[in-house]
Amino acid sequence: MENFAQSVRQAEAALRDLFEPTPLQRNDHLSANFGADIWLKREDLTPVRSYKLRGAYNAMRKLIESGAGSNAHVVCASAGNHAQGVAYACRHFGARGTIFMPVTTPKQKIDKTRIFGGDSIEIVLTGDYFDQTLATSQSFATEHGAQFLSPFDAADVIEGQATLGLELLEQLGHAPDLVVLPVGGGGMSSGVVRYLGETAPETGFAFAEPLGGACLHAALKTGAPVALPAIDTFVDGAAVARIGGLPFETLSRFSPEDVHIAPEDRICRTMLEMLNVEGIVLEPSGALAIDVLSDIGDLTGKTVVCVCSGGNFDFERLPEVKERAQRFSGVKKYFVLRMPQRPGVLRDFLQLLGPDDDVSRFEYLKKSARNFGSVLIGIETSEPANLIALMERLDHSEFTYRDITSDDLLSELLV
């Protein structure tokens, strides 16, 4: 029986019919910041701008080779990247595909899926969360006798994703000290761990999950895959409520401390840093591995590979990303201010602002029957210390205020 590494080599050879290996690039900016040798595996540069094409192509190739023929009907569920991979593979093989996507999927990913699949696919939008979409797609596949292609919980998909590990090892020319892997359902991370475990056993691993979807961390704490009670869909490429069963068989040997959890707002800061400094466009899940570098510990002198898993970013989301990054960095805050209703009060407030403080939002509701009015005010500045100083001045003024920047409920209602 062939071992896993041998099957991955065969998958990688077949994959060359579609695209060349994605670049492995040394990043001078990150290397200087961490005193390490930091490399980026640029999966955002595949034809579908994510690694998902690897698993989708490999699974469909094996399905067709097994005798299903190019008339096979395949079904998948995806928040976008796996959908694009399946769509691309359907058009390549001439197969028929029905692709289920959450209603909350960014429009950019839906449109690109249509472009990649053309007449070979049909897109069905259903469910607010991936796991709802997944259940609907699996029922559809059973009812219509179609072949379901899991985004992560299938041996052929994991095998295809593992080709990423083969490429980075050949490109680097030696085993890295550490590979940082983003985790959604666990297909790619388990495939790379398994392949490098056979071919470069001295390599260590760290895993990155978003705060609102840390399903691997939860499974490692519990000892088995568990469904998260709620997830945040902002990091849509990794917003999975339950780690896959097959991936967990490989990943269960790790401890919760090996999983580093990234706050969504901090991921936004990392996305902007990579865009502004390096000109690299990453989607939220694509920035995960880079974002957690500061959480891992001392990387001095180590060779580290970060997997940039995808670059399907809709630039209509850029204002939101900038806003969240500013909040996390402490250079933007929102306050509800209680303001006396008298002439000149606004001038008095403005005099409290520092030279670098800018009013970015101001909503004032005046009610004639009251002596005070409530103001929603947003302040942007250049340094976090400026806002700390502003709050100290407010504390010694006639104004009372409440900082609602980190209050999810009030921010959602008011901002």
C-alpha positions in Angstrom: 0.0 0.0 0.0 1.4 3.4 -1.0 2.2 5.8 1.8 0.7 9.3 2.1 3.8 11.1 0.8 3.8 8.9 -2.4 0.2 9.7 -3.1 0.8 13.4 -2.6 3.6 13.3 -5.1 1.2 11.7 -7.6 -1.4 14.4 -6.9 1.2 17.1 -7.3 2.3 15.8 -10.7 -1.3 15.7 -11.9 -1.9 19.2 -10.6 0.7 20.6 -13.0 -1.9 20.3 -15.7 -3.6 23.3 -14.1 -0.9 25.6 -12.7 2.8 25.9 -11.7 3.8 25.7 -8.1 2.8 28.9 -6.2 5.7 31.1 -5.1 7.6 30.7 -1.8 8.8 34.2 -1.1 11.2 35.4 1.6 9.6 38.5 3.2 12.2 41.0 4.2 9.7 43.2 6.2 8.6 40.4 8.4 12.0 38.8 8.7 13.4 42.1 10.0 10.5 42.5 12.5 11.0 39.1 14.0 14.8 38.6 13.5 13.9 35.4 11.6 13.9 34.0 8.1 10.2 34.4 7.3 8.8 32.9 4.0 5.4 33.3 2.6 3.8 30.4 0.7 1.6 32.5 -1.7 -1.5 30.4 -2.2 -3.3 33.7 -3.0 -1.6 33.3 -6.4 -3.3 30.1 -7.7 -5.7 30.5 -10.6 -8.6 30.8 -8.1 -6.5 32.8 -5.6 -6.6 30.2 -2.9 -5.2 26.7 -2.1 -8.7 25.1 -2.4 -8.2 24.3 -6.1 -5.7 21.6 -5.0 -8.1 19.5 -3.1 -11.1 20.1 -5.4 -9.0 19.1 -8.5 -7.5 16.0 -6.9 -10.9 14.7 -5.6 -12.6 15.3 -9.0 -9.6 13.7 -10.8 -9.9 10.6 -8.7 -13.7 10.5 -9.1 -13.4 10.6 -12.9 -10.6 8.0 -12.9 -12.7 5.7 -10.8 -15.2 5.4 -13.7 -17.7 8.2 -13.1 -16.6 9.8 -16.3 -16.8 13.5 -17.2 -20.6 13.4 -16.9 -20.3 13.2 -13.1 -22.6 15.5 -11.1 -20.7 16.9 -8.1 -22.1 19.0 -5.2 -20.2 21.1 -2.8 -20.8 23.6 0.0 -18.4 26.6 0.4 -18.1 30.1 1.7 -16.2 30.9 -1.5 -12.8 29.4 -2.0 -13.7 25.7 -2.2 -16.6 26.8 -4.5 -14.2 28.5 -6.9 -11.9 25.5 -6.9 -14.8 23.1 -7.6 -16.1 25.4 -10.3 -12.7 25.6 -12.0 -12.3 21.9 -11.9 -15.8 21.3 -13.2 -15.1 23.4 -16.2 -11.7 21.7 -16.7 -13.2 18.2 -16.7 -16.5 19.1 -18.3 -18.4 17.8 -15.2 -21.6 19.2 -13.9 -21.5 21.0 -10.5 -24.1 22.3 -8.1 -22.4 24.7 -5.6 -24.1 25.7 -2.4 -22.9 29.0 -0.8 -24.0 30.8 2.4 -26.2 33.9 1.7 -23.5 35.9 3.6 -20.8 35.0 1.1 -19.0 38.2 -0.3 -20.4 39.1 -3.7 -16.8 39.0 -5.1 -16.5 35.3 -4.3 -19.9 34.5 -5.8 -19.2 36.4 -9.0 -15.7 34.7 -9.4 -17.3 31.3 -8.9 -19.7 31.9 -11.7 -16.8 33.1 -13.9 -14.7 30.0 -13.2 -17.5 27.5 -13.6 -19.3 29.0 -16.5 -22.1 26.8 -17.9 -20.8 23.8 -16.0 -22.2 24.9 -12.6 -25.3 26.1 -10.8 -24.9 28.3 -7.7 -27.5 28.0 -4.8 -27.3 30.6 -2.0 -28.7 29.2 1.2 -28.1 29.5 5.0 -26.5 32.3 7.0 -23.6 30.1 8.2 -21.4 27.5 6.5 -22.6 24.6 8.6 -26.3 25.3 7.6 -25.2 25.4 3.9 -23.3 22.2 4.3 -26.3 20.3 5.7 -28.5 21.5 2.8 -25.9 20.6 0.2 -25.4 17.1 1.6 -29.2 16.4 1.6 -29.3 17.6 -2.0 -26.5 15.3 -3.0 -28.2 12.3 -1.5 -31.6 13.1 -3.0 -30.1 13.6 -6.5 -27.6 10.8 -6.5 -24.7 13.3 -6.9 -21.2 13.0 -5.5 -20.6 15.4 -2.6 -17.1 17.0 -2.5 -16.2 18.0 1.0 -14.2 21.2 1.4 -12.0 19.5 4.0 -13.3 16.3 5.5 -12.3 13.8 2.7 -9.2 11.8 2.1 -8.7 12.9 -1.6 -9.2 16.6 -0.7 -6.7 16.4 2.1 -4.3 14.6 -0.2 -4.6 17.4 -2.8 -4.2 20.2 -0.2 -1.0 18.5 1.0 0.7 19.2 -2.3 1.2 22.7 -0.8 3.6 21.1 1.7 5.5 19.2 -1.0 6.0 22.4 -3.0 7.3 24.5 -0.1 9.8 21.8 1.0 11.2 21.5 -2.5 11.3 25.3 -3.0 13.0 26.0 0.3 15.5 23.2 -0.2 15.5 22.1 3.4 13.1 21.5 6.3 11.9 24.8 7.9 12.0 25.1 11.7 8.3 26.1 11.8 5.3 26.1 9.5 2.4 28.3 10.5 -0.9 27.0 9.1 -4.4 28.7 9.1 -7.2 26.4 10.1 -10.8 26.4 8.9 -12.1 22.9 8.7 -8.6 21.4 8.9 -8.1 19.8 5.5 -5.1 21.8 4.4 -3.4 21.9 7.8 -3.8 18.2 8.4 -2.6 17.4 4.9 0.6 19.5 5.3 1.2 18.2 8.8 0.9 14.6 7.6 3.1 15.1 4.5 5.9 17.0 6.3 5.6 14.5 9.2 6.8 11.8 6.8 9.3 13.9 4.8 10.6 16.5 7.3 9.8 15.2 10.8 12.0 17.8 12.4 9.7 20.6 11.3 7.4 22.1 14.0 3.9 23.5 13.5 1.8 26.4 14.8 -1.9 26.9 13.9 -3.9 30.0 13.5 -7.6 30.4 14.0 -9.9 33.4 14.2 -11.3 34.3 17.6 -14.9 33.8 16.2 -14.2 30.4 14.7 -11.6 28.5 16.8 -12.9 25.0 16.2 -9.6 23.2 16.4 -8.7 24.9 19.7 -12.1 23.8 21.1 -11.7 20.2 19.8 -8.2 19.9 21.3 -9.5 21.2 24.7 -12.4 18.7 24.6 -10.5 15.8 23.0 -12.9 15.4 20.1 -14.5 17.6 17.4 -17.2 19.8 18.9 -19.6 22.3 17.4 -19.0 25.9 18.4 -22.3 27.5 19.7 -21.8 30.6 17.5 -19.2 31.8 15.0 -18.2 35.2 13.5 -18.3 35.0 9.7 -16.0 38.0 9.1 -13.1 35.6 8.5 -15.3 33.7 6.0 -12.6 31.4 4.7 -12.1 30.0 8.2 -15.5 30.4 9.8 -16.2 26.7 10.5 -18.1 25.7 13.6 -16.7 22.1 13.8 -13.3 20.8 12.7 -13.5 17.9 10.2 -13.3 14.3 11.6 -10.6 13.1 9.3 -8.4 16.2 9.8 -8.7 15.9 13.5 -7.4 12.4 13.4 -4.1 14.0 12.3 -4.3 17.2 14.3 -5.4 15.6 17.6 -1.7 15.0 18.7 -1.3 18.7 19.2 -2.2 20.7 22.3 -4.4 23.8 22.6 -1.2 25.8 23.2 -0.2 25.1 19.6 -3.2 26.9 18.3 -3.0 30.7 18.3 -6.2 32.7 18.2 -6.4 35.9 16.2 -8.9 38.6 17.1 -10.8 39.7 13.9 -9.9 43.4 14.4 -6.2 42.5 14.7 -6.4 40.5 11.5 -7.7 43.7 9.8 -4.5 45.5 10.9 -2.4 42.7 9.5 -4.3 42.8 6.2 -3.7 46.6 5.9 0.0 46.2 6.8 0.6 43.6 4.1 -1.3 45.7 1.6 0.3 49.0 2.4 3.9 47.8 3.1 4.2 44.8 0.7 1.4 45.4 -1.9 0.0 41.9 -1.0 -3.8 41.5 -1.1 -5.0 39.0 1.4 -8.4 38.0 2.5 -9.0 37.7 6.3 -8.2 34.0 6.4 -5.2 34.5 4.1 -3.7 36.9 6.7 -4.2 34.5 9.7 -0.8 32.8 9.7 1.1 36.2 9.5 -1.1 37.7 12.1 -0.3 35.2 14.9 3.5 35.4 14.4 3.7 37.8 17.4 1.9 35.2 19.6 4.1 32.2 18.9 7.1 33.2 21.0 10.8 33.9 20.2 11.4 33.3 16.5 14.9 34.7 16.4 17.1 32.9 13.9 14.4 30.4 12.9 13.2 29.6 9.4 9.5 30.1 9.4 7.0 29.5 6.5 3.6 31.2 6.8 0.9 29.9 4.5 -1.1 32.8 2.9 -4.1 30.7 2.1 -6.2 33.1 0.0 -6.5 36.5 -1.6 -10.2 36.7 -2.6 -10.8 40.1 -1.0 -13.7 42.3 -2.0 -12.3 45.9 -1.9 -15.8 47.1 -1.0 -14.9 45.7 2.4 -11.8 47.9 2.7 -13.5 50.7 4.7 -14.7 48.1 7.2 -11.2 46.6 7.4 -9.6 50.0 8.0 -12.2 50.8 10.7 -11.6 47.6 12.6 -7.9 48.0 12.3 -8.0 51.5 13.7 -10.1 50.4 16.6 -7.7 47.6 17.4 -4.7 49.9 17.2 -6.3 52.3 19.5 -6.3 55.3 17.1 -10.1 55.4 16.7 -12.8 55.4 19.3 -16.5 55.9 19.6 -18.2 57.7 22.5 -21.7 58.5 23.6 -21.4 62.0 25.0 -23.9 63.6 27.3 -23.9 67.3 26.3 -25.6 70.2 28.1 -28.1 72.0 25.9 -26.7 75.6 26.0 -25.1 77.9 23.5 -21.4 77.4 23.0 -21.3 73.9 24.4 -20.0 72.4 21.1 -17.2 74.9 21.0 -16.2 73.9 24.6 -16.1 70.3 23.6 -14.0 70.9 20.5 -11.4 72.8 22.6 -10.8 69.5 24.4 -9.5 67.9 21.2 -5.8 67.6 20.6 -4.0 68.9 17.4 -4.1 65.4 15.8 -7.6 64.5 16.9 -10.2 64.4 14.1 -14.0 64.1 14.4 -15.0 61.4 12.0 -18.6 60.9 13.2 -21.0 63.3 14.9 -24.7 62.6 15.5 -26.6 64.9 17.9 -30.2 64.4 18.9 -31.7 67.6 20.5 -34.9 67.3 22.4 -36.4 70.6 23.5 -37.9 69.2 26.7 -34.5 68.1 28.0 -31.5 69.9 29.4 -29.1 67.4 28.0 -28.7 65.7 24.6 -26.9 62.6 23.6 -24.1 62.7 21.0 -22.6 59.8 19.1 -19.1 60.9 18.3 -16.2 59.1 16.5 -12.6 60.4 17.0 -9.6 59.4 14.9 -6.1 60.3 15.8 -2.4 59.5 15.0 -1.4 57.8 18.3 -3.3 55.8 20.9 -1.9 58.0 23.6 -3.8 60.9 22.1 -7.2 59.3 22.9 -6.1 58.3 26.4 -5.2 62.0 27.0 -8.6 63.1 25.5 -10.4 60.8 27.9 -8.4 62.2 30.8 -9.5 65.7 29.8 -13.1 64.6 29.4 -12.9 63.1 33.0 -12.1 66.6 34.3 -14.7 68.4 32.2 -18.4 69.1 32.6 -19.1 66.3 30.0 -20.0 62.7 30.9 -19.3 60.1 28.3 -19.2 56.4 27.7 -16.6 54.6 25.5 -18.6 52.2 23.3 -15.7 51.2 21.0 -15.5 47.6 22.4 -19.1 47.3 23.3 -20.3 45.0 20.5 -24.0 45.5 21.1 -23.9 49.3 21.3 -21.5 49.6 18.4 -23.7 47.4 16.2 -26.8 49.4 17.1 -25.2 52.9 16.9 -22.2 52.8 14.7 
